[in-house]
Amino acid sequence: MTKAEHTRRAHLAQTLAALGFTSTEAEQLRRISNTLHRWHELECGTDSGCIERDDATGRPYWVSEWGTQWGTGKRTRRPIADRETGALRRLGAILAQHQPLAAYIQTDPRGAPLYILRPGDVPEGSDPASCYSRGICVY
């Protein structure tokens, strides 16, 4: 871990502690954020494939088209573990203990996926998607 990363983690832990999160909860939020970030990257796709959800069942599948590069023309689809649902469930359990706070999940993998929103961060009548960056970025 670099000095800059250590400083960033310490600052995040202090900010979350000021909101009432324990150090364990702060670390769990950081890990949830990392899990969601990787999931969103894989949903957008990599050179080896992408994650797709079945419309009927909601189950995630890893879809790969490696066969098309080798001349077979096959598109493979296999079930994978649903890490997104587990991360969102853990996030909900943590935030249930800190009631006035809310979370915003930003699914674009170019930025941080998790923002903790305090009361007043989102003006009344506004959509959290338009002003989520006022919240605390967990990455």
HELIX and SHEET records of a PDB file:
HELIX    1   1 LYS A    3  ALA A   18  1                                  16    
HELIX    2   2 SER A   23  CYS A   44  1                                  22    
HELIX    3   3 TRP A   66  GLN A   69  1                                   4    
HELIX    4   4 ARG A   83  ALA A   96  1                                  14    
HELIX    5   5 PRO A  128  CYS A  131  1                                   4    
HELIX    6   6 TYR A  132  ARG A  134  5                                   3    
SHEET    1   A 3 CYS A  50  ARG A  53  0                                        
SHEET    2   A 3 PRO A  60  SER A  64 -1                                        
SHEET    3   A 3 THR A  76  PRO A  79 -1                                        
SHEET    1   B 3 ALA A 102  ILE A 105  0                                        
SHEET    2   B 3 LEU A 114  LEU A 117 -1                                        
SHEET    3   B 3 ILE A 136  VAL A 138 -1                                        
END                                                                             
